[in-house]
Amino acid sequence: QKDKEQATETGSNPKLRQSRFVTVTDKLFEIAYRAKHDHAPFALAVVLFHMIMRALMLRVFYHRAAVAIQVRYRYFKMTMKRQRQLKPVMNIQKIFKAAKTSLEMLKKEQAAEVIQ
């Protein structure tokens, strides 16, 4: 019964549930309209607008920060994975290059001995 009376006062459907924030905002505007200053609803609207914009901007800021961290972590993870995969290959290449260089030096030394 009480819900129906409140619904008829506000002009809404009694079965439709409003958010707590919408209800609080409605109450604040009712108080502002009853205030002695005629600019109170406007000031309240400006304050609410700035609060909502700040919340949205913080959400965007935190989202961008989270994305930036994910990108850096993904890059680090892929780099470390690539290094783990290439480590044996790089060791084999290093040993092969060392053997190739030593054989070239040996050939040059033998050539120098033949010339002398």
C-alpha positions in Angstrom: 0.0 0.0 0.0 2.8 2.4 0.9 4.6 1.7 -2.3 1.5 2.4 -4.3 1.1 5.8 -2.5 4.7 6.7 -3.2 4.3 5.6 -6.8 1.3 7.7 -7.4 3.1 10.7 -5.8 6.1 10.3 -8.1 4.0 9.2 -11.1 5.9 6.0 -11.8 5.0 2.3 -11.9 4.9 0.7 -8.5 6.3 -2.6 -9.9 9.3 -0.8 -11.4 12.2 -0.6 -9.0 14.5 2.4 -9.1 18.2 2.4 -8.4 19.2 3.6 -5.0 21.2 6.4 -6.7 18.2 7.6 -8.7 16.1 7.7 -5.6 18.7 9.7 -3.7 19.1 12.1 -6.6 15.3 12.5 -6.8 15.3 13.3 -3.0 18.1 15.8 -3.4 16.3 17.6 -6.2 13.1 17.7 -4.2 15.0 19.3 -1.3 16.7 21.7 -3.8 13.3 22.8 -5.3 12.0 23.5 -1.8 15.0 25.6 -0.9 14.7 29.3 -0.6 17.3 30.0 -3.3 16.0 29.6 -6.8 19.4 28.5 -8.2 19.8 25.5 -5.8 18.6 22.9 -8.4 21.0 24.3 -11.0 23.9 24.2 -8.6 22.9 20.6 -7.6 22.8 19.7 -11.3 26.2 21.2 -11.9 27.7 19.4 -9.0 26.1 16.0 -10.0 27.3 16.6 -13.6 30.9 17.2 -12.4 30.8 14.2 -10.1 29.6 11.9 -12.9 32.2 13.3 -15.4 34.9 12.8 -12.8 33.8 9.2 -12.2 33.8 8.5 -15.9 37.2 10.0 -16.4 38.6 8.1 -13.6 37.2 4.9 -15.1 38.8 5.7 -18.4 42.1 6.6 -16.7 42.2 3.3 -14.8 41.2 1.4 -17.9 44.0 2.9 -19.9 46.5 2.3 -17.1 45.4 -1.4 -16.9 45.7 -1.7 -20.7 49.2 -0.2 -20.6 50.3 -2.6 -17.9 48.9 -5.5 -19.8 50.7 -4.5 -22.9 54.0 -4.1 -21.1 53.5 -7.4 -19.3 52.6 -9.2 -22.5 55.7 -7.8 -24.2 57.9 -8.9 -21.3 56.4 -12.3 -21.3 56.8 -12.8 -25.0 60.4 -11.5 -24.9 61.3 -13.9 -22.1 59.6 -16.8 -23.9 61.5 -16.0 -27.1 64.8 -15.8 -25.2 64.1 -19.2 -23.5 63.4 -20.7 -26.9 66.4 -19.2 -28.7 68.9 -19.8 -25.9 70.0 -23.3 -27.1 70.1 -22.1 -30.7 72.3 -19.1 -29.8 74.7 -21.4 -27.8 75.0 -23.7 -30.8 75.6 -20.7 -33.1 78.3 -19.4 -30.7 80.1 -22.7 -30.6 79.9 -23.1 -34.4 81.2 -19.6 -35.0 84.1 -20.3 -32.5 85.0 -23.6 -34.3 84.8 -21.9 -37.7 87.0 -19.1 -36.7 89.6 -21.4 -35.1 89.7 -23.5 -38.2 90.2 -20.4 -40.4 93.0 -19.2 -38.1 94.6 -22.7 -38.2 94.5 -22.6 -42.1 96.1 -19.2 -42.1 98.9 -20.3 -39.7 99.5 -23.4 -41.8 99.7 -21.3 -44.9 102.2 -19.0 -43.2 104.3 -22.0 -42.3 104.3 -23.3 -45.8 105.3 -19.8 -47.2 108.2 -19.5 -44.7 
